[in-house]
Amino acid sequence: MRFVDLFCGLGGMRLGFEAALSSMSGVCVFASEIKSHAVRAYSNNFDGHKVHGDITAVNERHIPDFDVLLAGFPCQAFSAAGKRMGFEDTRGTLFFDIVRILKAKNPTAFILENVEGLVSHKNGATLARMIDILKGLGYFVGYEILDGKDFGLAQSRKRIYITGNRQKHVVLRNFTEKTAVLADIIETDVPPVKSDFTRKLLAHYTPDELIGKQIKDKRGGKSNIHSWDFALKGKVTEAQKELLGMLLKQRRNKKWAEIYGIDWMDGMPLTADMIRTFYDSKNLRQMLDDLVQKGYLVLEHPKKKEGGRRVYDTTTEKGYNIVSGKLSFEYNKILDPGGITPTLVATDALRLGVCVRDGLRSLTVREGLRLFGFPEDYDLDFLTPREAFDLLGNTVCIPVITEISLRLLQTFATSKGELQNVASTVGRVV
């Protein structure tokens, strides 16, 4: 069974496919990846396998013949975390490099993976166009959104999986459900990290009180802890806490945009006079300026729309706003060992906290690998944790690929009668 591994990253799709091959022989005849530390990881873990670079520069005629194409093609062009420019983004046009290779090499089947947001991008028009193009190449094409948490991983990771087969449709439903929790994959011998952040947080809360909490200044709610709740940036009075809580809610009120005379945006700065309408205190200005000096508030102009972007409107009066950057804090969520993690993304995976030994630490790289189903001998020790999670945040759920591949191989066996040994392997799939 000859296959190619495009946009290979850490090789998650390859590992999933090879696991489905079981006793059958299989060989990866071509791999491509453009990110340098991904190339190092792939080559290191697959016996020095040569990784070709930019797929747009590869002549499809120079790729060896193969049976199955695997491609977890770049997702940022369709992701809610990005600008969702689709085919207008160069990363979105890489889909057509897949088409180019399929058309030239005419393989029997393919498996593609991308973000869930591809389904809703441009109200479904982008996905419909992709499916039509793939069908036009002579494939039976199907797709399904599947979640890694249903395949034995302690991570919720919804992704769209698209299959193509020249023989028949591949059914991507009614898989046997498997579950896991975070405690199943935690390295218990890794100690907590002591830092100014954890010291102040644990001075106000016990580890049990922190489990499941978010640490953000952007929103309220009982499940959220704010920086002023544990005096991260300096001591605050109870009156200042009350003021901050009210400002947190009021800054989202649309009436302030009308007063400013600009388009509303979620989280507007409010002037002292505006604040006084819902929190009147003779010491208000002093309280506000103290919170600015300590870094809980910032004094800034509101933003207006200009050329499709938000820019500061310097013609308006400055107001007080919550400092609420998503990546402001060492940890932004404390994970529940009896639950699962949210979808790991490259930008904030290291800001997910784990309670261990009455302290806190980030997920380890090994734990990150386990959350995607990588084998224990997969090695990323030569990368920094930031480099490793940069790659993990864009990888695939290996058990999902394995189950899809088993379905795909089963169609080969029933269509060609060439892979009878697949029958016993897929017997565990409903």
Secondary structure, 3 states (H helix, E strand, C coil): CEEEEECCCCCHHHHHHHHHHCCCCCEEEEEECCCHHHHHHHHHHCCCCCCECCHHHCCHHHCCCCCEEEECCCCCCCCCCCCCCHHHCCCHHHHHHHHHHHHHHCCCEEEEEEEHHHCCHHHHHHHHHHHHHHHHCCCEEEEEEEEHHHECCCECCEEEEEEEECCCCCCCCCCCCECCCHHHCCCCCCCCCCCHHHHHHHHHCCHHHHCCCEECCCCCCCCEECHHHHCCCCCCCHHHHHHHHHHHHHCCCCHHHHHHCCCCCCCCCECHHHHHCCCCCCCHHHHHHHHHHHCCEEEECCEEEECCEEEECCCCCCEEEECCCCCCCCCCEECCCCCCECCCCCCCHHHEEEEECCEEEECCHHHHHHCCCCCCCCCCCCCCHHHHHHHHCCCCCHHHHHHHHHHHHHHHHHHHCCCCCHHHHHHHCC
